Amino acid sequence: MTDGSLAERCATEVAELHAFFELWFVGELPETRAALERFSDVLADDFRMVQPSGLTRSREGITRDVFDAHAVHDDVTVETSTFEPRVVGSEICLGTYEEWQTVGDDRTGRISTVLFRRAPETPNGVEWVHLHETWLDRRGE
């Protein structure tokens, strides 16, 4: 677990987990459940994700989808920026951030609202409880 405030830990977690996604999607990590644990172990048991389409996914469903997406792209970048803590308590942090994915010539963006909860056993001391994504303009403007 890193030192720093809860909000700083959440910002670090967002950056590090999305760096994991980039490595996973291009196949630079082994296609094993052990390698996937960097993702699955930071999701709360009651994790829910609302995708830009409005579909709500459980921890199990999204973990399966990420596992199946191993090495699906030769060239992908996943960038995050502007993590903004909105509500920070002693045990939870609600924040927003932007995520941009580039696959070949296609660039997509989303703004995400995320709820974290303290979890000392995780790499950054927080677990993802809820994530809600909304599409942004595809050009990144």
FIGUNU-679460 format. One record per residue: y negated, z, x of N, C-alpha, C in turn; residue in three letters; residue number from 1. Coordinates in steps of 0.05 Angstrom, whole numbers, plus 5000, padded with zeros to 4 digits. Layout:
n.north n.up n.east ca.north ca.up ca.east c.north c.up c.east aa i
Y Z X Y Z X Y Z X ALA NUM .
...
***
This chain:
n.north n.up n.east ca.north ca.up ca.east c.north c.up c.east aa i
5023 5000 5017 5000 5000 5000 4975 5000 5018 MET 1 .
4956 4984 5011 4931 4983 5027 4912 5005 5020 THR 2 .
4894 5011 5038 4872 5030 5032 4851 5015 5016 ASP 3 .
4833 5030 5005 4811 5018 4991 4811 5026 4962 GLY 4 .
4790 5019 4948 4787 5025 4920 4807 5010 4903 SER 5 .
4811 5018 4879 4829 5004 4861 4820 4976 4857 LEU 6 .
4794 4971 4853 4784 4944 4849 4790 4927 4874 ALA 7 .
4786 4938 4898 4792 4923 4922 4821 4916 4924 GLU 8 .
4839 4935 4917 4867 4930 4917 4875 4907 4898 ARG 9 .
4862 4907 4875 4867 4886 4855 4858 4858 4866 CYS 10 .
4835 4857 4878 4825 4832 4889 4844 4822 4911 ALA 11 .
4854 4840 4928 4873 4833 4949 4899 4823 4936 THR 12 .
4908 4837 4916 4933 4828 4902 4931 4800 4891 GLU 13 .
4909 4794 4878 4905 4767 4867 4907 4747 4889 VAL 14 .
4893 4751 4911 4893 4731 4933 4921 4729 4945 ALA 15 .
4934 4751 4950 4960 4750 4964 4982 4738 4946 GLU 16 .
4981 4744 4920 5002 4733 4903 4999 4703 4899 LEU 17 .
4974 4694 4898 4970 4665 4896 4977 4650 4922 HIS 18 .
4974 4664 4945 4983 4652 4970 5013 4650 4970 ALA 19 .
5027 4669 4958 5056 4668 4955 5063 4643 4938 PHE 20 .
5049 4639 4916 5055 4616 4898 5054 4590 4914 PHE 21 .
5033 4587 4930 5030 4562 4945 5054 4558 4963 GLU 22 .
5063 4578 4978 5086 4576 4995 5112 4571 4979 LEU 23 .
5114 4584 4956 5138 4581 4940 5140 4552 4929 TRP 24 .
5117 4542 4918 5118 4516 4905 5123 4493 4925 PHE 25 .
5116 4496 4950 5122 4475 4970 5148 4480 4985 VAL 26 .
5162 4502 4979 5188 4507 4991 5187 4520 5019 GLY 27 .
5164 4532 5027 5163 4544 5053 5176 4572 5053 GLU 28 .
5183 4582 5030 5198 4607 5028 5227 4600 5019 LEU 29 .
5246 4616 5027 5274 4610 5018 5277 4613 4988 PRO 30 .
5294 4597 4977 5299 4598 4948 5319 4620 4942 GLU 31 .
5310 4644 4944 5327 4667 4939 5313 4687 4921 THR 32 .
5329 4703 4908 5318 4724 4891 5302 4744 4908 ARG 33 .
5312 4749 4932 5298 4768 4950 5270 4758 4957 ALA 34 .
5267 4732 4962 5240 4721 4968 5222 4722 4944 ALA 35 .
5234 4718 4920 5219 4718 4895 5209 4746 4888 LEU 36 .
5220 4767 4901 5213 4794 4894 5183 4800 4899 GLU 37 .
5170 4785 4918 5141 4788 4922 5126 4783 4896 ARG 38 .
5137 4766 4879 5126 4760 4853 5137 4779 4831 PHE 39 .
5163 4780 4828 5175 4795 4806 5170 4825 4808 SER 40 .
5169 4836 4832 5166 4865 4835 5138 4875 4830 ASP 41 .
5119 4857 4827 5091 4867 4821 5084 4863 4792 VAL 42 .
5103 4853 4776 5099 4850 4747 5110 4875 4734 LEU 43 .
5094 4887 4717 5103 4911 4702 5126 4903 4684 ALA 44 .
5143 4922 4677 5165 4916 4659 5155 4905 4633 ASP 45 .
5132 4914 4624 5121 4905 4598 5100 4883 4602 ASP 46 .
5101 4869 4625 5082 4847 4630 5082 4826 4609 PHE 47 .
5058 4816 4602 5055 4793 4584 5034 4775 4596 ARG 48 .
5039 4749 4592 5020 4728 4601 5014 4710 4578 MET 49 .
4988 4706 4573 4980 4686 4553 4971 4661 4568 VAL 50 .
4986 4640 4566 4980 4615 4580 4957 4601 4567 GLN 51 .
4944 4582 4580 4921 4567 4569 4928 4554 4542 PRO 52 .
4953 4547 4538 4962 4535 4512 4963 4555 4490 SER 53 .
4962 4581 4496 4965 4602 4476 4992 4614 4475 GLY 54 .
5012 4602 4489 5039 4612 4489 5039 4638 4505 LEU 55 .
5052 4658 4494 5055 4684 4507 5082 4686 4520 THR 56 .
5082 4694 4545 5107 4696 4561 5112 4724 4569 ARG 57 .
5138 4731 4571 5146 4758 4581 5151 4757 4611 SER 58 .
5155 4780 4622 5161 4782 4651 5186 4766 4658 ARG 59 .
5206 4768 4642 5231 4753 4647 5227 4723 4646 GLU 60 .
5213 4714 4626 5209 4685 4623 5192 4673 4645 GLY 61 .
5171 4686 4652 5153 4675 4673 5167 4677 4701 ILE 62 .
5183 4698 4705 5197 4701 4730 5217 4678 4733 THR 63 .
5231 4672 4711 5251 4650 4712 5237 4623 4717 ARG 64 .
5213 4619 4704 5198 4594 4708 5189 4591 4737 ASP 65 .
5179 4613 4749 5171 4611 4777 5194 4606 4795 VAL 66 .
5217 4619 4791 5240 4614 4807 5248 4585 4806 PHE 67 .
5248 4573 4782 5255 4545 4778 5235 4526 4790 ASP 68 .
5211 4535 4796 5190 4518 4808 5190 4518 4838 ALA 69 .
5211 4528 4850 5213 4529 4879 5214 4500 4890 HIS 70 .
5197 4494 4909 5196 4469 4923 5193 4445 4905 ALA 71 .
5178 4448 4883 5174 4426 4864 5152 4406 4873 VAL 72 .
5136 4414 4893 5114 4397 4903 5115 4395 4933 HIS 73 .
5108 4372 4943 5105 4368 4972 5078 4379 4982 ASP 74 .
5058 4376 4965 5031 4383 4973 5017 4397 4950 ASP 75 .
5013 4423 4953 4999 4438 4933 4981 4459 4946 VAL 76 .
4958 4463 4935 4941 4486 4943 4935 4502 4919 THR 77 .
4935 4528 4922 4928 4547 4901 4906 4565 4912 VAL 78 .
4883 4564 4900 4860 4579 4910 4850 4597 4888 GLU 79 .
4841 4621 4895 4829 4639 4876 4801 4647 4887 THR 80 .
4784 4653 4868 4757 4662 4877 4744 4679 4855 SER 81 .
4723 4691 4863 4705 4706 4845 4720 4728 4829 THR 82 .
4737 4744 4843 4749 4767 4828 4726 4786 4821 PHE 83 .
4724 4791 4796 4703 4809 4786 4715 4832 4770 GLU 84 .
4714 4856 4781 4724 4879 4765 4706 4884 4742 PRO 85 .
4717 4887 4718 4701 4891 4694 4702 4920 4684 ARG 86 .
4726 4931 4685 4730 4959 4678 4749 4971 4698 VAL 87 .
4741 4993 4711 4758 5006 4730 4760 5035 4723 VAL 88 .
4784 5045 4719 4789 5073 4714 4806 5085 4736 GLY 89 .
4816 5108 4732 4832 5121 4753 4860 5107 4756 SER 90 .
4870 5095 4734 4897 5083 4735 4898 5054 4728 GLU 91 .
4876 5043 4718 4876 5014 4709 4851 5000 4719 ILE 92 .
4853 4974 4721 4831 4957 4729 4833 4931 4713 CYS 93 .
4812 4924 4698 4810 4899 4684 4791 4882 4699 LEU 94 .
4799 4857 4706 4782 4839 4721 4786 4810 4713 GLY 95 .
4768 4793 4724 4770 4765 4719 4770 4751 4747 THR 96 .
4781 4727 4747 4780 4710 4771 4785 4682 4763 TYR 97 .
4777 4663 4781 4783 4635 4777 4807 4627 4795 GLU 98 .
4823 4609 4785 4845 4597 4800 4843 4567 4798 GLU 99 .
4846 4554 4821 4846 4525 4823 4871 4516 4837 TRP 100 .
4885 4498 4824 4910 4486 4836 4905 4456 4841 GLN 101 .
4912 4447 4864 4911 4419 4871 4938 4409 4878 THR 102 .
4948 4389 4863 4974 4377 4869 4968 4347 4872 VAL 103 .
4970 4337 4897 4962 4310 4902 4933 4306 4896 GLY 104 .
4926 4287 4878 4899 4282 4870 4891 4297 4844 ASP 105 .
4909 4312 4833 4904 4326 4807 4895 4354 4813 ASP 106 .
4872 4362 4803 4860 4389 4807 4856 4402 4779 ARG 107 .
4868 4425 4776 4864 4440 4750 4854 4468 4756 THR 108 .
4838 4478 4738 4827 4504 4741 4830 4521 4716 GLY 109 .
4831 4547 4721 4833 4565 4699 4817 4590 4706 ARG 110 .
4807 4603 4685 4795 4629 4689 4815 4649 4677 ILE 111 .
4819 4671 4691 4840 4690 4683 4827 4717 4680 SER 112 .
4836 4731 4659 4830 4759 4655 4856 4774 4660 THR 113 .
4855 4794 4677 4880 4808 4685 4876 4838 4683 VAL 114 .
4897 4852 4673 4897 4881 4672 4918 4891 4692 LEU 115 .
4909 4907 4711 4926 4919 4731 4929 4949 4725 PHE 116 .
4952 4960 4734 4957 4989 4732 4966 4998 4760 ARG 117 .
4958 5022 4767 4967 5033 4793 4998 5033 4794 ARG 118 .
5009 5026 4817 5038 5026 4822 5041 5029 4852 ALA 119 .
5043 5053 4861 5043 5059 4890 5066 5045 4906 PRO 120 .
5087 5037 4892 5110 5025 4906 5106 4995 4911 GLU 121 .
5085 4983 4902 5080 4954 4906 5063 4950 4931 THR 122 .
5063 4925 4941 5049 4919 4966 5019 4928 4966 PRO 123 .
5005 4925 4944 4977 4932 4943 4971 4956 4925 ASN 124 .
4993 4969 4916 4989 4993 4900 4982 4988 4871 GLY 125 .
4985 4963 4861 4980 4956 4833 5001 4938 4822 VAL 126 .
5005 4939 4796 5023 4920 4783 5007 4905 4761 GLU 127 .
5016 4880 4756 5004 4863 4736 5015 4872 4708 TRP 128 .
4998 4879 4690 5007 4887 4663 5002 4865 4643 VAL 129 .
4979 4852 4645 4972 4831 4625 4955 4810 4639 HIS 130 .
4960 4785 4633 4945 4762 4644 4939 4742 4622 LEU 131 .
4914 4734 4620 4906 4714 4599 4891 4692 4613 HIS 132 .
4901 4667 4612 4888 4645 4625 4876 4626 4605 GLU 133 .
4853 4614 4613 4839 4594 4598 4832 4571 4616 THR 134 .
4836 4546 4607 4830 4522 4624 4800 4521 4630 TRP 135 .
4794 4512 4654 4767 4505 4663 4765 4475 4666 LEU 136 .
4741 4465 4669 4736 4437 4674 4753 4428 4697 ASP 137 .
4767 4406 4695 4786 4396 4715 4773 4389 4742 ARG 138 .
4747 4384 4742 4735 4376 4767 4725 4399 4784 ARG 139 .
4726 4423 4773 4718 4446 4789 4688 4450 4789 GLY 140 .
4674 4439 4769 4645 4441 4769 4637 4463 4750 GLU 141 .
***
